[in-house]
Amino acid sequence: MKQSPVGPPPLPALRAPWRIRAVSPTGDDVAMVWRWMNEPHVATAWDQAWSLEKWEAELAGQLASDHSLPCVVYHEDRAVAYVEIYRVLRDRLASRYASMPYDLGVHVAIGDVADTGHGLGSRLLKAVADGLLAADPACERVVAEPNVTNTPSLRAFGNAGFHREGEVEFPHKTAALMIRPRS
């Protein structure tokens, strides 16, 4: 099998007050992601309220691949979100729109419901998209596919400079294709 010349997703270059790092496959990170994914506001949108053991396996699998990079995002030195950065070319999304080889995708979950509804998500998405475009000069756009029924998420993506480019169908949801171009 021929290997793709497109590398794994990069870690975004974030500016203060933001900081990002890859999830550690053991210890406190797994427990934090598991806890966040089981919070009602996240579980409804992500449908991944799995066991701790399943999250351990999921994060280890992501870290071992060149498809996605699971991360923790900090705002003012406080962990606020779980983010998955992925290469669309290696994702099921690639066949559902006119993707380009270096497109990067992002999934975001703000862990604490108290951090929602105040613009934090919009600022986080803007910082991550800007950071991804800075980290990968070959990437011309960052994409996302939130559920069309997730109005707060759609609003946050829009406020962060993403434009709705249509809808894509998945077995478990109808998603809004959100695209943030470089220019």
C-alpha positions as CSV (number, residue, x, y, z in Angstrom):
1,M,0.0,0.0,0.0
2,K,1.4,3.4,-1.0
3,Q,1.7,5.9,1.8
4,S,0.2,9.3,1.4
5,P,2.6,12.3,1.2
6,V,0.1,14.2,3.4
7,G,1.4,14.0,7.0
8,P,-0.6,13.5,10.1
9,P,-2.7,16.4,11.5
10,P,-0.4,19.1,13.1
11,L,-0.7,20.5,16.6
12,P,-2.1,24.0,16.1
13,A,0.1,27.0,17.0
14,L,-2.1,28.8,19.6
15,R,-1.5,32.2,21.2
16,A,-2.1,33.2,24.8
17,P,-4.5,32.9,26.6
18,W,-4.8,29.6,24.7
19,R,-2.7,26.5,25.0
20,I,-3.1,23.1,23.4
21,R,-1.4,19.7,23.8
22,A,-1.9,16.2,22.7
23,V,-3.8,14.0,25.2
24,S,-1.8,11.6,27.3
25,P,-3.0,8.0,26.7
26,T,-2.8,7.2,30.4
27,G,-3.6,8.9,33.6
28,D,-5.7,12.0,34.3
29,D,-6.3,13.0,30.6
30,V,-8.3,9.8,29.9
31,A,-10.4,10.3,33.0
32,M,-11.0,14.0,32.1
33,V,-12.1,13.2,28.5
34,W,-14.3,10.3,29.8
35,R,-15.9,12.6,32.4
36,W,-16.5,15.4,29.8
37,M,-17.9,13.0,27.2
38,N,-20.4,11.8,29.8
39,E,-21.6,15.3,30.7
40,P,-25.2,15.6,29.3
41,H,-24.4,18.7,27.1
42,V,-21.5,16.8,25.4
43,A,-23.1,13.3,25.4
44,T,-26.1,14.6,23.5
45,A,-23.9,16.2,20.7
46,W,-21.2,13.5,20.5
47,D,-23.1,10.3,21.3
48,Q,-19.9,8.9,22.9
49,A,-20.8,8.6,26.5
50,W,-18.6,5.5,26.6
51,S,-16.9,3.6,29.5
52,L,-13.5,4.7,30.8
53,E,-12.0,1.6,29.2
54,K,-13.4,2.4,25.8
55,W,-12.1,5.9,26.0
56,E,-8.6,4.6,26.9
57,A,-8.7,2.4,23.8
58,E,-10.1,5.2,21.6
59,L,-7.4,7.7,22.6
60,A,-4.6,5.2,22.3
61,G,-5.8,4.3,18.8
62,Q,-6.0,7.9,17.7
63,L,-2.5,8.6,19.0
64,A,-1.1,5.6,17.1
65,S,-2.6,6.7,13.8
66,D,-2.1,9.5,11.3
67,H,-5.8,10.2,11.0
68,S,-6.6,12.2,14.1
69,L,-4.9,13.9,17.0
70,P,-6.8,14.1,20.3
71,C,-6.0,17.2,22.3
72,V,-6.8,19.2,25.5
73,V,-7.2,22.9,25.1
74,Y,-6.5,25.3,27.9
75,H,-7.8,28.9,28.4
76,E,-5.8,30.9,30.9
77,D,-4.2,27.7,32.1
78,R,-7.5,25.9,32.8
79,A,-8.4,22.8,30.8
80,V,-11.7,23.8,29.0
81,A,-12.1,21.5,25.9
82,Y,-11.4,18.3,24.2
83,V,-10.5,18.7,20.5
84,E,-9.9,16.1,17.8
85,I,-7.9,17.4,14.8
86,Y,-8.1,15.2,11.8
87,R,-7.0,14.8,8.2
88,V,-10.2,14.9,6.2
89,L,-8.4,12.8,3.5
90,R,-8.4,9.8,6.0
91,D,-11.9,10.4,7.3
92,R,-15.4,9.3,6.2
93,L,-16.1,13.0,5.5
94,A,-13.7,13.1,2.5
95,S,-16.1,11.4,0.2
96,R,-19.1,13.6,1.1
97,Y,-17.8,16.9,-0.3
98,A,-15.2,18.2,-2.7
99,S,-12.3,17.8,-0.2
100,M,-8.7,18.8,-0.9
101,P,-5.8,16.7,0.3
102,Y,-4.6,19.0,3.0
103,D,-8.0,19.9,4.5
104,L,-8.0,19.6,8.3
105,G,-11.1,18.8,10.3
106,V,-11.9,19.7,13.9
107,H,-14.3,18.2,16.5
108,V,-14.8,20.2,19.7
109,A,-16.3,19.5,23.1
110,I,-16.3,22.1,25.8
111,G,-16.1,20.1,29.0
112,D,-18.0,22.2,31.6
113,V,-21.5,23.4,30.8
114,A,-20.7,26.6,32.8
115,D,-18.2,27.4,30.0
116,T,-20.9,27.3,27.3
117,G,-23.1,30.2,26.2
118,H,-20.6,33.0,26.8
119,G,-18.6,33.0,23.5
120,L,-15.7,30.8,24.7
121,G,-16.5,28.2,22.0
122,S,-16.4,30.8,19.3
123,R,-13.0,32.2,20.5
124,L,-11.7,28.6,20.9
125,L,-12.7,27.6,17.4
126,K,-11.2,30.8,15.9
127,A,-7.9,30.2,17.8
128,V,-7.8,26.5,16.8
129,A,-8.6,27.3,13.1
130,D,-6.0,30.1,13.0
131,G,-3.5,27.8,14.7
132,L,-4.0,25.0,12.2
133,L,-3.7,27.3,9.2
134,A,-0.4,28.6,10.7
135,A,0.9,25.2,11.5
136,D,0.2,23.7,8.0
137,P,0.9,26.1,5.2
138,A,-0.4,23.5,2.7
139,C,-3.8,23.6,4.3
140,E,-6.3,26.0,2.6
141,R,-9.2,25.3,4.9
142,V,-10.4,23.9,8.2
143,V,-13.7,22.0,8.2
144,A,-16.2,20.7,10.7
145,E,-19.5,18.8,10.6
146,P,-21.7,19.5,13.6
147,N,-25.2,18.2,13.7
148,V,-27.7,20.5,12.0
149,T,-29.8,20.4,15.2
150,N,-26.9,21.7,17.4
151,T,-27.7,25.4,17.2
152,P,-25.2,26.6,19.8
153,S,-22.4,24.8,17.9
154,L,-23.5,26.1,14.5
155,R,-23.5,29.7,16.0
156,A,-20.0,29.2,17.5
157,F,-18.6,28.0,14.2
158,G,-20.2,30.9,12.4
159,N,-18.9,33.4,14.9
160,A,-15.4,31.9,14.4
161,G,-15.4,32.5,10.7
162,F,-16.7,29.2,9.4
163,H,-19.3,29.3,6.6
164,R,-22.0,26.7,6.1
165,E,-21.5,25.1,2.8
166,G,-24.4,22.6,2.8
167,E,-25.3,19.4,4.6
168,V,-23.7,15.9,4.7
169,E,-25.5,12.7,5.6
170,F,-24.0,10.2,8.1
171,P,-25.7,7.1,9.4
172,H,-26.2,8.8,12.8
173,K,-26.8,12.5,11.9
174,T,-27.3,15.1,9.3
175,A,-24.4,17.4,9.6
176,A,-23.8,21.0,8.5
177,L,-20.6,21.2,6.5
178,M,-18.8,24.2,8.0
179,I,-15.7,25.5,6.2
180,R,-13.2,28.1,7.4
181,P,-11.0,29.1,4.4
182,R,-7.5,30.5,4.8
183,S,-8.3,33.8,3.2
